[in-house]
């Protein structure tokens, strides 16, 4: 009864309040992730809400309505060699290891919550929030904050919807037609591919059950439970909290992702980080692009992978290949590159959205991060993808399957592959036509993604957690979901029927056996 009164009071007070207190947790030590976190706080602060932002990339100038907690020390957790293109090319780093990825994400989450600034903040007894938004990256630990602040919780997903995050608000999608987060298979699957997808899911479920969940529970008990207990709050176990999120905000959209059935509390907001009014280009760069009579090819390996960390042999091969083109090439490169051809321009910093927005930009060569693939659909530019790790492979393979991309594998000899891909895209108009078609689908939405984001965050607070959107499958035990109880009853009934028939046969035909024996004796 007291819980019901609490939620009624929360709904009534929230309905008459326009400004909410929101905690945003986005501590990944990566510029691409900070762009997404910044997008969240930009839209929410603009709507008048009070934000506390845990980030590894703090702003030099304070943002109105935003208090930042600096965890930039998280960058020390990732050795530079892990993102070195040379190390990846030389197979010194296993960029595809899911076990290592989950381990790293666990370290990030635990280190963030144990950070002295975060601990000081969490220990403040008067601190409270109306809602928490946390980025999900292979580890569920942040859901424990909902027990500390006793408020609704929203997961934010930086990538396309997949079973590992959908399981937190709904059931696991069928691997017969939904690829795994690390899979490059595109449906419809062959028999072998279906086995691969099923195997991947089974292996990951076992990994989660025996390794990840015990670690999450231990971290929750060690880091958050003492603070919860100190406040005198109820002490829910971690399994109760794990499936308690109100909804998921997903950086996805059907135009660039896969089409699967999604629960009502999965909200697609792909493209929310893109400015509705793109900033103008710097004058020198604008002049270069305006004068590019044969078009501009833009090459960037993103904010995490540094072009300067390419082997010299590869740099020179790429430079020679770019110099042979009649197009103007803009190459995002983090240091000076001497003796560049006249048509190649090195950019230590590249205003990517402004470049892609220019009409003379005709091809985008990218590593295939979801921010970049989203932007290429937004600005309708065909791409050449060079995936390196994570979801980049599936992003590029999906773009190839959708018809607006060519894939080139990372190698010492990839310059020739890029040259052939450039020729294919520029000589065949189908790539440009297809990306324009998808761009129309992307833009043709009833509400802009940024406004949609704000609406759903406010909706969760005003409804006390949007419990009416909660999928009933979350509360359904596995044996009920799979009708194992019904199968058991049917098997028992069949067994009883079998036994009954056997007993009946014995009673009916059992007396005839002595007669048969007597007849045999007479014949003898």
N, C-alpha and C positions, 0 to 999 in steps of 0.2 A: 504493500500500500504506500509506504514511504517513497519507494522508487517511482511509482506512478505520479505521486505528488511532485517529486523533483522534476520529472520530465515535463509535466504540465506547466510548472513554474518557469522552466527553461524556455518552453515554446512561447509562453505569454510575454516574458520579458524580452525575448529575442525579436518577437514580431514588432515591438515598438522601438527597437534599437536599430539604427542604420549601420553603426560601426561595430565590427566584431574584433576580438583579439585572436590572432591566428599565429600559430607556430609553424614555420616552414623549415623542414630538415632536408638539406641538400648538400651534404658535406663531401661529395666525390672530388678528389683532387684531379680534375680534368676540366679544361676550359669549355668543352662542349656541354658538359653537364651543368656547369655554372650558367651557361647561356639559358638553359631551360629553367633553372632555378630563378634566375633573374626575371625571366618572362612571367613566372608565377607571381612574384612579388610586385612586378610592375603593374600588372592588371589589378591585383587585389588592393594595392596601396592607392592606385588611381581611383578605385571605387570607394575610398575613404576608410579602409580598414587599417587596424594597427597591427603591424607585422613584427614578429621576432624571427630572425633569419639565421640559421646555423649554416655557414658556408665556408668552403676552403678558398674561395676567391673573393675576398671582401672588396668593397668599393673604396676608392680614395676619397670621394666626396660622399657625405651622408645623403641618403634618400629620405625624403619627407615621409614620415609615418613608419619608417623601418629602423629597427634596432638590430644590428648585426653582431653575431658571435663568431669570432675569427678562429677557424680551425685549419688555417693554411699549413700548419705543421703536418697535415695528412699527406702532403706531397713527398715527405721524407719516407713514406711507407712503400713507395713504388720506385725501385731503382731505375735510373735512366736507361739502362740497357734493355729493360723490358719493352720499351717503346722505340728502340733503335731499329731502324729499317735494316741496317747491316747485320745486327744480331739475329733478326728474324730471317733474313735471306740466308745466313750461314747456319741456320737451324740451331743456334745457340739458345734460343728462346722458343718454348713450345706455346705458340699463341693460341692453340686450339684446345688446351687442357681445361676441361670444365671443372675438374677437381681443384686445380690451382686457382681458377677464377673465383669459385665459391669461397675458397679459403681466404683469398685476398679481400673479397667483399665482407667477409666476417670480421677480418682484422680492421677494416675501415670503420664498420659500424661500432664495434666494441671500443676502438681507440677514440672515436668521436665522443661517445657517451662518457668515457673516462677522462676526457680532456679537462684540464683544471678549470677553464672558463665555463665549459658546459656543466661541470659538476657544481660550481659555484651558483650557476643559474638554476639548476635543478633543485639545489638544496634550499632555495628561497621559499619559505613556507607560505608566503602570501601570493605567490605567483599562480595565475590561473589563465586558462584559455577557453575560447568557445569551440575551437576545432583545431586539429593538428593535420598538416599535410606533410608526408614524408616520402622521399624517393625510394622505391623498391629496387634493390639490386641484388637478387639472389639470396637474400637473408631477411628474415622477418622480425628481427629484434626490436625495431622502432615501434612496433605495435604496443610494446610494453609501456610506452609513454601515455597511452590512453588510460591506463590504470592509475598513473600518477596524477594526471590532470582531470580524470573523470569527465571526459568530453568526447564527442564524436571524432573519428579518425578516418582520414582519407589517404589511400595510397596513390602515389603518382608513378606512372610507368613511362620510362623514356623510350621504349621500343614498342613494336607491334604486339598486339595481344597474343599470348602464348599460354600453354597449360600451366606452367609453373606459377604464374600470378593469378590466372583465372580460378585456380583451385581455392584461392583465399575468399572468393565471394560466390563461387558456383562450383559445378562439377568439372572434372577434367575432360577436355574435348577428346573426341575419338581420334586416335592416331592413324586410323584408316584413311583419313582425309585431311587431317590438320598436322602440318609438319612441326617438328620440335624447334625450340629456340635456336639450337646450334645446327640445324639441318638445312641443307641446300636443296632438298627434294621439293619439287613443285607438284601439287596434285593436278590431275588424277595420278595416283601412285601405281606402279607396277607391283606384282606380287612381292618381288624382292624388296622394293622400297617400303611396302607396308610392314614387312618383317623388320626392316631397319628402324622404322619409326616406333614400332611396338617395343623393340629391344632397347632403344634409347630411353623410352619412357620408363620401362621396368628398371633399368640400371639406375636412372636418376631417382626413382622412388625409393629404391633400396639405399642409395647413397644418402638421401634425405632422412630416411627413417633411422639409419644406424649411425650416421655421422653428424648431419646438420642439426637435426632436432635436439639431440642431447646437448650440443654446443650452445644452441640458442637458449635452451632452458637454463643451462648453467650460467650463461652471461646475464640473463634476466634476473636470476636469483642473486647473483653477485653484485651487479651494478645498480639495478633499479629497485629491487625488493626492499633493501634497507631504507631507502628514502620513502617508499610507500608506507612501510611499517612505522617509520618515524612520524609520519603525518597522521597515523591512526586510521588509515583508510583500509577498506577490505583488501584482502590479499589473494586475488584470483590467480590460478595457475596459468602457465603460459599457453597451454592448449586451448583454454577457454578464450583467451584474448586473440589467438592467432586468426580466428575466423570472425572477428568482431568489427572489421572495417565497414564503414557506411557505403563507400563506393570507391571506384578506381577512376582516376583521370588518366587517360591514355594518350600519349603523343603519337596518334595514329589516325589514318583515314582510309576509307575503302579504295580511293583512287590510287594509292601507292602501297597499300598493304593487302593482306589476304582477306577474303570474304568468308567469315564464319559466324555462326550463331553466337550472339553475345547476350549476357544477362542485362536486365534493366539498369543495374547500377554500375555498368561499365560505360563511361562517357568518353567518346573520342573527341580530342581537342587538337589534333595534329595541325601544326602551322601556327599555333598561338604565339610562338616566339618571334614570328616575322612581323616587322613593323608595317602597319597599314599604310603609312606614308614613308616610303623608302627615302633614306637620306641621300642628298645629292653627292655625286662623286667629287673628290678633290679636283681642282682645276687642271693640274698636270695629267692626272689619270683620265679625266674626261676628254681632254684634248687627244690623248693617245687613242682612246676608243672611238671618238668621233671621226678620226682620220683613218681608221682601219677599213680601207675600201674592200678588202676581201674577208672581213669579219675577224672576230677575236675568239681565240681558244684560251680558256681559263683553266689553269692546272693548280690544284691544291690538294695536299694530302691531309688536310684538316688541322686542328689546333693541337692535337696530341702527338701525331706522327710528324717529325721534323724532316723536311727535305734535305736540310744540311747534314743529316745523319745517314744519308745515302752513301754507299761506297763511291769513291771518285770515278771508277770505271763506269758506273751506271749514270752518274751525273753527266759525264762527258758524252756518253752515248745519247742521252736524252737531249742535251744541248745541241749536238750535231743534227739530230733528227728534227728538232724544232726549227733550227736554222734553215733547214731545207724546205720549209713550208712557205707558201705565199701569204698565209694568214698571219696576223699579229698574235703573239703568244704572251699571256700574262702568267708568270710563274711565281706563286707564293713561296718565297725562299727566305729563310730567317737570317741570312748574312749576305754580304757582298759577294757577287759572283763575277770575277773579271773576265774580259774577252768574250762577252756575250754577243751573238749576232744582232744586227740592227732590228730585226723583227721580234726579238725576245726581250721582254721587260721584267726585271726582277722586282718583286714587291715584298718588302720585309713584313709589311702589314697590309692585308687585303680586305677592303669593305665588301665582303662576298655578296651580300644581298644587292648592293648597289651595282656591282659588276654584272650579276646575273640579270638584273632588271634592264640593263642597257640593250637596245635593239640590235646592236652589232655583235653581241655575244652569241656565238652560234653552237659551241660545244663546251661542255664542262667535263674535265677529267678529274675524277674524285676517288677517294678511298672508299666511299659508300656508306659513311655514317648516316644515321637516320635524319639528322638535321640537314645534311647536304642533299639527300635524296628528296626530302620534303621540299626544300627550296627549289630544286630543279623542276618539280611538278608545279609549284607555285608560280615560278617565272617561265615555265614552258620551255626548258632547254634540254635537248638530248644529252646523254652522258656516256662517258667511257669509265667503267668502274675497275679499280684495282684494289680488291678487298684484301685486308691484312689479318684481322682477327675479329672475334665476337660475331655480332649480328651483321657485319659488313658483307659477309658472303651471301647470306640469305637475302639481304637488301638488294644486292646487285643481281643475283640470280632471278629475283622476283621482277626487277626492272627489265631484265633481258626477256623474261617470259611475257611481260606486258608490252614489249615491243618498242621501248624508247631508249635502249641501252645496249652497249657491247661490253663484254667482260674481257679483261686482260689480266692474267695471273702475274703476281709479283715475282720477278726473276731478274737476273743480271742482263738478260737479253730482251727485256720487255719493250725496249724502244721500238723495235720493228713491229711488235704486236700493236702498240699504240698507233704507229703510223698507218697500219692497215685498217685499224678501227676508225681512225679519223677519215680515211678515204671512203670507207663503207658508209659512214653516217652522212657525209657531205654529198656523196653521189646518189644516195637513195633517199628520196623525200619522205619515205614512210616513217622514218624515225621522228622527224620534226612534226609530221602530221599526227602521229600517235601521241606524242607528249602534249600537243595542244588540245587534243581530245580529252586526255586525262586531266589537264589543267582546268578545262571547263567544268568537269565533274567535281574537281576539288573546290573550285570557287563557288559552285552553285549550291550553297547551303542556306538554310533558313535563318541561321544566326552565325555571326563571326566567332571563330574559336575562342578568342580572348573573352568575349562577352559570355559565351557559353560556360567557360571556366568559372567566371565570377558568379554566374547564376547558380550553378550547381553547388559551389562552396557555400553560398548564402542559403540555399535550399536545405542543405544538410543541417546547418545550424538552426534554422527556423523550424524544422520538423523534428528536432531532437535526435538526429541521427539517421533520418530517412529509413526507418525500420520497415516501412511498407514495401520498400524495394528489395528487401533481403530475400534471397532465393531460398525456398524451403529445402532444397537439396543439402544445404549446409548443415542442417540439423538432422539429416537422415543417415542412419548408420549404413555402412557398406552392405550388410547382409539384406537390409530392406531394399536398398537401391537395386541390388542385383537379384532380388526375389529368391535369395538363398533359402529363406524360411519356407517359401512355397515349394521350391524344388525338394527340400527335405521332406515336407509333408507328402508330396507326390511319391517320392521314393519309398517312404514308410508304408503308404497305402498300397503301392504295387507289391511290396514285400509281403504285406498282410494278405493280399489277394492271392499271391502265389502260394503262400503257406496254406491258406484256406482251401484252395483248389487241390493241393497235394493231399491234404487230410481227407477231403471228400472222395478223391479217387481211391485212396486206400480203403475207406469204409465201403465204397460201392464194389470195388473189384478185388478187394483183398481176400474174400471168402472163396473165390474160385480157384485159388492156388492149391489147396488140399485136394480138390476134386481132380485137378490136372495130374497131381502126383499119383492118386489112386488109379487113374486110367493108365498111366505109364506102367505101374506095377502089374496090372492085369495083362497088359500086352506082353510083358516080359515072361 
